[in-house]
Amino acid sequence: MKHVYGALLGATALVLSSPAFSETTLTIATVNNSDMIRMQGLTSDFTAKNPDITVKWVTLEENVLRQRVTTDIATKGGQFDVLTIGTYEVPIWAKKNWLVPLDNLGADYDTGDLLPKIKDAVSVSGKLYAAPFYGESSMTMYRTDLFEKAGLKMPDNPTWDFVIDAAKKLTDKNAGVYGICLRGKAGWGENMAFLTAMSNSYGARWFDEKWEPQFNTPEWKKTLSTYVDLMKEAGPPGASSNGFNENLALFNAGKCAMWIDATVAASMVTNPKDSKVADKVGFAMAPNTGLGKNANWLWAWSLAIPAGSKKTEAAEKFIAWATSKDYTKLVASKEGWASVPPGTRTSLYNNPDYLKVAPFAKPTLESINLADPNKPTVKPVPYVGVQYAAIPEFQGIGTSVGQQFSAALSGSTSVDAALSAAQSSTEREMKRAGYIK
């Protein structure tokens, strides 16, 4: 017993005399997608370099994450030290002084290497308020074998007329192959991300310069009726329940001839472990109608520090690690270059190792560069954002409109009724918020 007591005393003395480790615990809120889950798996690389920092993860489904993080930051709850947020939140929260500017990411971080479009989307007045973990636009993914068989050639920059015509020709419902798969699940970040981007290419907009909602215009009528008709004729059954993940599963199972969605899906549809059609996928821009706007969006999942955190220095170290060039190399060494987080750094798109294994690299970069959050529409608008309007009220408004449009797709309401309901609910909210009288 004496020996044990003596040993314990010795151990205690040792602990007291050695420098204290694990001084700081960082709580990180993140979304449950594959890139973020991979980052958690690689945390030991960060803690080995920073033994005085412990990392605690809170991983949540996207809608829950948004809710928890928004509540915490608005009430200055201080529950999290690092947040995973989208390009939608960054300008709104930065202007409210809810985020810490990222001024100390280290001498070798190289902010100049960040893609200009993505960097601008997470900056306010030239200051970085979030560091992009991965960036995306949207593009057309298509089955090269089905196109060849039908004698069709996908242009690099297709029109909607071409896509609609090809979708009808490629539909073989008896064989369980649908000409096109598109998002139909209600949500501002689900069907409305796609439909807002599509509407931009048809010359529509959410609001005019005086913040008056625009769903009663011919441009929105054309967008929604084209979408509903196309999906009825050439889309899969139950499309109003399909979001990104459901369409990804359909495409990988060989059920879709075309899919217009996030560029980040490109590495998933070409991965032979997950996709039956991995070696038969081609890429093109999102479609246009000749009005000067493609139906592609701009988004980045980024890491930011809430103003309520007392651990800014440690949080900046973590963010610098997770969004650095070295992190990209770390993922490449473990999973291969095709799996690295895309869409944030110029150097990745100049890297021959990446270009060799990523046939989607060039169209991804081109799609990101084409998107313009400051001029997202054909006619002028008072808001910033391509597939959303960066105002605090948009989450609620976008989801409400998304429910109407999903109902039009399922056939439980008409296109005209959905547009009319979208117009009146949006007008009501914009009046309540004081944008219009």
C-alpha positions in Angstrom: 0.0 0.0 0.0 2.9 2.3 0.9 4.5 1.7 -2.5 1.2 2.5 -4.3 0.8 5.7 -2.2 4.4 6.7 -2.9 4.0 6.0 -6.6 0.8 8.1 -6.7 2.6 11.0 -4.9 5.5 10.7 -7.4 3.0 10.7 -10.3 1.2 13.7 -8.8 4.4 15.6 -8.4 5.3 14.8 -12.0 2.0 16.1 -13.2 2.3 19.3 -11.2 5.9 20.0 -12.3 5.4 19.2 -16.0 3.7 21.7 -18.3 0.0 21.3 -18.2 -1.4 19.8 -21.4 -5.0 19.8 -22.7 -5.5 23.4 -21.4 -8.0 24.3 -24.1 -11.1 22.3 -25.2 -12.6 23.4 -28.5 -16.2 22.5 -29.2 -16.8 22.3 -32.9 -20.3 22.2 -34.5 -20.4 20.5 -37.9 -22.6 19.0 -40.5 -22.8 15.2 -41.0 -21.6 15.1 -44.6 -18.7 12.9 -45.7 -16.1 15.6 -46.0 -16.7 16.7 -42.4 -16.8 13.2 -41.0 -13.5 12.6 -42.7 -12.1 15.7 -41.1 -13.1 14.3 -37.7 -11.3 11.1 -38.4 -8.1 13.1 -39.1 -8.2 15.2 -35.9 -5.3 13.4 -34.3 -3.0 15.1 -36.9 -4.1 18.4 -35.5 -3.9 17.4 -31.8 -0.4 15.9 -32.3 0.7 19.3 -33.6 -1.2 21.1 -30.8 -1.0 18.9 -27.7 -2.4 21.7 -25.5 -5.7 21.6 -27.5 -8.5 19.0 -27.1 -11.2 18.8 -29.7 -14.9 17.9 -29.0 -17.2 17.4 -31.9 -20.9 18.0 -32.2 -22.1 16.5 -35.5 -25.6 17.3 -36.7 -27.9 16.9 -39.7 -27.9 20.1 -41.8 -31.3 21.5 -40.7 -30.6 20.8 -37.0 -27.1 22.2 -37.2 -28.5 25.5 -38.6 -31.1 25.7 -35.9 -28.7 25.0 -33.0 -25.9 27.3 -34.3 -28.3 30.2 -35.1 -29.9 30.0 -31.7 -26.5 29.8 -30.0 -25.0 32.7 -31.9 -28.0 35.0 -31.6 -28.2 34.5 -27.9 -24.4 34.7 -27.5 -24.7 31.3 -25.8 -21.0 30.5 -26.2 -21.7 26.8 -26.6 -19.4 26.4 -29.7 -15.9 27.7 -30.5 -15.9 26.8 -34.2 -19.0 26.7 -36.3 -19.7 25.1 -39.7 -21.7 27.7 -41.6 -22.6 28.4 -45.3 -22.1 31.4 -47.5 -25.7 32.5 -46.7 -24.9 33.1 -43.0 -21.5 34.7 -43.3 -22.4 38.3 -44.6 -25.5 38.5 -42.4 -23.8 37.4 -39.2 -20.6 39.4 -39.8 -22.6 42.6 -40.2 -24.2 41.9 -36.8 -20.8 41.4 -35.2 -21.6 37.8 -34.4 -18.4 36.5 -36.0 -14.7 37.0 -35.2 -12.6 38.2 -38.3 -10.0 35.6 -39.2 -6.8 37.8 -39.0 -4.4 35.3 -37.6 -4.4 32.1 -39.7 -0.6 32.0 -39.8 2.1 33.1 -42.2 1.9 30.1 -44.4 -1.9 30.0 -44.7 -1.9 31.8 -48.1 -5.3 33.5 -48.3 -4.3 34.7 -51.8 -4.6 31.1 -53.0 -8.3 31.0 -52.1 -10.5 31.1 -55.2 -11.6 34.7 -55.6 -15.4 33.9 -55.9 -15.3 31.8 -52.8 -13.1 34.2 -50.8 -15.5 37.1 -51.7 -18.5 35.1 -50.5 -17.0 34.6 -47.0 -15.6 38.2 -46.7 -17.1 41.5 -45.7 -15.4 44.8 -46.5 -12.3 42.8 -47.6 -12.0 40.9 -44.2 -12.3 37.1 -44.0 -15.0 36.0 -41.6 -15.0 32.3 -42.4 -12.5 30.0 -44.0 -13.9 27.8 -46.8 -13.6 24.0 -46.1 -15.1 23.1 -49.5 -16.8 25.1 -52.2 -19.2 24.2 -54.9 -21.3 25.4 -57.8 -23.7 23.2 -59.7 -23.4 21.5 -63.1 -24.9 18.9 -65.5 -23.8 15.3 -64.9 -24.8 12.9 -67.6 -24.4 9.3 -68.8 -22.0 9.2 -71.7 -23.1 5.7 -72.7 -26.8 6.6 -72.9 -26.0 9.7 -74.9 -23.9 7.8 -77.4 -26.5 5.1 -77.8 -29.2 7.7 -78.5 -26.9 9.5 -81.0 -26.8 12.6 -78.8 -23.9 14.9 -78.0 -23.9 17.0 -74.9 -22.6 20.5 -75.5 -20.2 22.0 -73.0 -22.7 24.8 -72.4 -26.2 23.2 -73.0 -29.4 25.1 -73.3 -32.6 24.1 -71.4 -34.2 23.3 -74.8 -31.4 20.8 -75.5 -31.6 19.3 -72.0 -35.5 19.0 -72.1 -35.4 17.3 -75.5 -32.6 14.9 -74.5 -34.3 14.0 -71.2 -37.5 13.0 -73.1 -35.5 10.9 -75.7 -33.4 9.2 -72.9 -36.4 8.2 -70.7 -37.1 4.5 -70.7 -39.5 3.9 -67.9 -39.9 0.2 -68.6 -36.1 -0.2 -68.0 -36.3 2.1 -64.9 -34.1 4.8 -66.6 -35.3 8.4 -66.3 -34.1 11.2 -68.6 -33.4 13.6 -65.7 -33.3 13.6 -61.9 -33.8 17.0 -60.1 -34.4 18.0 -56.6 -38.0 18.1 -55.5 -37.8 17.9 -51.7 -39.1 21.0 -50.0 -36.5 23.3 -48.3 -34.7 26.6 -49.0 -31.5 24.6 -49.4 -33.1 21.7 -51.2 -35.6 22.3 -54.1 -35.3 26.0 -53.8 -31.5 26.0 -54.3 -32.1 24.3 -57.6 -35.3 26.2 -58.6 -33.8 29.6 -57.7 -30.7 28.9 -59.9 -33.0 27.6 -62.7 -35.2 30.7 -62.4 -32.1 33.0 -62.8 -31.4 31.4 -66.2 -35.0 32.1 -67.2 -34.7 35.8 -66.3 -36.7 35.5 -63.0 -35.8 37.0 -59.6 -37.1 36.7 -56.1 -37.6 40.4 -55.5 -37.4 43.6 -57.7 -35.3 46.6 -56.7 -38.0 47.7 -54.2 -38.2 44.2 -52.5 -41.5 43.4 -54.1 -41.8 39.6 -54.5 -41.9 38.5 -58.2 -43.7 35.1 -58.3 -46.6 36.7 -60.3 -44.3 37.3 -63.3 -44.1 35.3 -66.7 -40.5 34.4 -65.9 -41.4 32.4 -62.8 -44.4 30.9 -64.5 -42.1 29.7 -67.3 -39.5 28.3 -64.8 -42.0 26.4 -62.6 -44.2 25.0 -65.4 -41.1 23.9 -67.4 -39.7 22.1 -64.3 -43.0 20.4 -63.4 -43.7 19.3 -67.0 -40.2 18.0 -67.5 -40.2 16.0 -64.3 -43.6 14.5 -65.0 -42.5 13.4 -68.4 -38.9 12.4 -67.8 -38.3 12.3 -64.1 -38.4 9.4 -61.6 -41.6 8.6 -59.6 -41.9 10.4 -56.2 -39.5 13.2 -57.2 -41.1 15.6 -54.7 -39.4 13.6 -51.9 -36.0 13.6 -53.6 -33.2 15.9 -52.3 -29.5 15.8 -53.0 -28.9 12.4 -51.3 -31.8 10.6 -52.9 -30.9 11.8 -56.4 -27.2 10.8 -55.8 -28.4 7.3 -54.9 -30.6 7.1 -58.1 -27.8 8.4 -60.3 -25.2 6.0 -58.8 -27.7 3.1 -59.4 -27.9 3.9 -63.1 -31.4 5.3 -63.0 -30.8 8.8 -64.3 -29.5 9.9 -67.7 -28.9 13.4 -66.4 -28.6 15.1 -63.0 -28.2 18.8 -62.5 -26.8 19.4 -59.0 -23.8 20.3 -56.8 -20.4 20.0 -58.3 -19.2 18.3 -55.1 -21.2 15.2 -56.3 -18.8 14.7 -59.1 -16.2 12.7 -57.1 -19.1 10.6 -55.7 -20.6 9.6 -59.1 -17.2 8.7 -60.5 -16.1 6.6 -57.5 -16.3 2.9 -58.5 -16.9 2.0 -54.8 -20.2 3.8 -54.8 -21.3 4.2 -58.4 -22.4 1.6 -60.9 -21.8 4.1 -63.7 -18.5 5.5 -62.4 -16.7 5.2 -65.8 -19.7 6.5 -67.9 -20.2 10.0 -66.5 -19.6 13.2 -68.4 -19.8 16.8 -67.2 -21.1 20.1 -68.6 -22.2 23.5 -67.4 -25.7 23.9 -65.8 -28.2 24.9 -68.6 -29.1 28.4 -69.8 -31.8 30.0 -72.0 -29.4 32.4 -73.9 -30.1 35.3 -71.5 -26.6 35.4 -70.1 -27.1 33.4 -66.9 -26.6 29.7 -66.3 -28.6 27.7 -63.8 -25.6 27.3 -61.5 -25.3 28.3 -57.9 -22.4 29.2 -55.5 -21.9 27.7 -52.0 -19.2 26.9 -49.5 -19.3 25.1 -46.2 -16.9 27.2 -44.1 -15.5 27.3 -40.5 -16.0 30.4 -38.4 -15.6 31.6 -34.8 -18.6 33.0 -33.0 -18.1 36.2 -31.1 -19.1 34.4 -27.9 -16.1 32.1 -27.9 -13.4 32.7 -25.3 -10.9 30.5 -27.2 -10.3 32.5 -30.4 -6.6 31.7 -30.6 -7.0 28.0 -30.4 -10.0 28.1 -32.7 -8.0 30.0 -35.4 -5.3 27.4 -35.2 -7.8 24.6 -35.8 -9.5 26.5 -38.7 -6.1 27.2 -40.3 -5.2 23.4 -40.0 -8.5 22.2 -41.5 -8.6 24.6 -44.5 -4.9 24.6 -45.4 -3.0 23.2 -48.3 -1.4 20.7 -45.9 -4.8 19.4 -45.0 -5.5 18.7 -48.6 -2.3 16.8 -48.9 -3.2 14.8 -45.7 -6.5 13.7 -47.2 -4.8 12.8 -50.5 -2.2 10.6 -48.7 -5.0 8.7 -46.9 -7.8 8.6 -49.5 -6.4 9.7 -52.8 -6.5 13.0 -54.6 -10.0 12.5 -56.0 -11.4 12.7 -52.5 -9.9 16.0 -51.3 -12.3 18.8 -50.4 -12.9 20.7 -53.7 -13.6 24.2 -54.7 -11.6 26.4 -52.4 -8.0 26.8 -53.6 -6.4 27.8 -57.0 -3.4 25.6 -56.3 -5.6 22.5 -56.4 -6.8 23.3 -59.9 -3.1 23.7 -61.0 -2.1 20.4 -59.4 -1.3 17.7 -62.0 -1.9 14.9 -59.4 -5.5 16.2 -58.9 -6.2 16.9 -62.6 -5.1 13.4 -63.5 -7.8 11.7 -61.3 -10.5 14.4 -61.4 -12.1 14.7 -64.9 -14.6 17.0 -63.2 -12.0 19.6 -62.0 -12.2 21.9 -65.0 -16.0 22.1 -65.2 -16.2 22.6 -61.4 -13.8 25.5 -61.5 -15.6 27.0 -64.6 -19.0 26.7 -62.8 -17.7 28.4 -59.7 -16.2 31.2 -61.7 -19.4 31.7 -63.7 -21.6 32.2 -60.6 -21.9 35.9 -59.5 -23.6 36.4 -56.1 -23.4 40.2 -56.6 -25.2 40.0 -59.9 -27.1 36.7 -59.8 -30.0 37.6 -62.1 -30.7 39.0 -65.6 -32.6 42.0 -64.1 -31.2 44.0 -61.2 -31.9 42.9 -57.6 -31.3 44.4 -54.1 -29.9 41.2 -52.7 -26.7 39.2 -52.8 -26.7 35.4 -53.3 -27.2 33.2 -56.3 -29.5 30.4 -55.1 -30.8 32.4 -52.1 -31.3 36.1 -51.0 -28.9 36.9 -48.2 -31.5 38.4 -45.8 -32.3 36.9 -42.4 -35.9 36.2 -43.4 -35.0 34.1 -46.3 -34.7 30.7 -44.5 -38.4 30.9 -43.5 -39.6 32.4 -46.8 -37.6 30.0 -48.9 -38.9 26.9 -47.1 -42.5 28.1 -47.3 -42.1 28.7 -51.1 -40.3 25.4 -51.4 -43.3 23.6 -49.9 -45.7 25.2 -52.4 -43.4 24.2 -55.3 -42.9 20.7 -54.1 -46.7 20.4 -53.9 -47.0 21.5 -57.5 -44.5 18.8 -58.5 -46.4 16.1 -56.7 -49.6 17.2 -58.3 -51.4 18.1 -55.1 -51.7 21.7 -56.3 -51.3 23.5 -59.7 -48.4 25.6 -60.9 -50.6 28.7 -60.9 -51.9 28.0 -57.4 -48.4 27.4 -56.1 -47.1 30.6 -57.6 -50.0 32.6 -56.2 -49.5 31.1 -52.7 -45.8 31.8 -52.9 -46.5 35.4 -53.9 -48.9 36.1 -51.1 -46.9 34.3 -48.3 -43.7 36.1 -49.4 -45.5 39.5 -49.6 -46.9 39.0 -46.1 -43.4 38.2 -44.6 -41.7 41.1 -46.4 -44.3 43.5 -45.0 -44.0 42.1 -41.5 -40.2 42.5 -41.7 -40.6 46.1 -42.9 -39.1 45.7 -46.5 -42.3 46.8 -48.2 -45.4 48.7 -47.0 
